């Protein structure tokens, strides 16, 4: 699932980020987004999985994320992983449940009731997440600008 959010003041943020080097701007966004997604990760409590925030997906997960790459884009994912950090390819079966399942022989093997943990966490924390993101992006931009100014004054002295 890909979600696009509209943030008030995004134009100001984009202009401020454009003044930074692309790598610096991406680092600013990555750090701010990681902090903003933390409440979602904490709220997505499921005893079967740990919840991770990552910028990388395993090759098995790439199909879920088509079209979200680019030189100026920053993408983070929040979702379930096994306790050892490996992907949890069956997590969607817990989140959404299954219908009745039968083997090829006709043997009925049951159904799994949905036990949503990611969507409720996302919905409950959306407003907080946006507020944290706005605050953290500006804080990170100010830190990056201060670092750049210090480097510039060191180079001229």
Phi, psi and omega in degrees: 000130178248132181237130175251134182244144176258126182245128176295137182084010182298326178298318178296319179296315180299318179295319179294320179293326180294335179283345179267160173298149185302317179296321178294316181297319179294321177296320177301310182294319181298314180295318180293318180293322179299317178292323181291327181278348182303315178299326177294314180298320180290324182282337181280065185279118176215125185292343181280337186224158165264156180251128183241152172246121185215159176258356184238142173246155176285162179306327179295332184267352186303325182300336180285343192237031181297140173081007181253020180249154177172164185295334182250003183267146175238124182232129173236150179240141173237126182181181187283143171223162175290167182298338178269004178091355179283161181299155178245081187293347180261004184299325180296333178290328176285314182299313187254348182077182177226163171276187176299136182243136177226149175282169178299332180286349182100354181293127178280128182242013172099186179221156178249125177287144178295138176227073185297135178227328181280310184297315177299323179295318179296309183299319183290335186249007185300311182296315178298319181299316180294320178296316179296317181300312180300313181296314184289325178298313180296319179298317180292323177297317179297318178297316181295319179295320178295318178297317180296321179294319178297319178296320181294320180288328177293322182290334181268344183279000000 
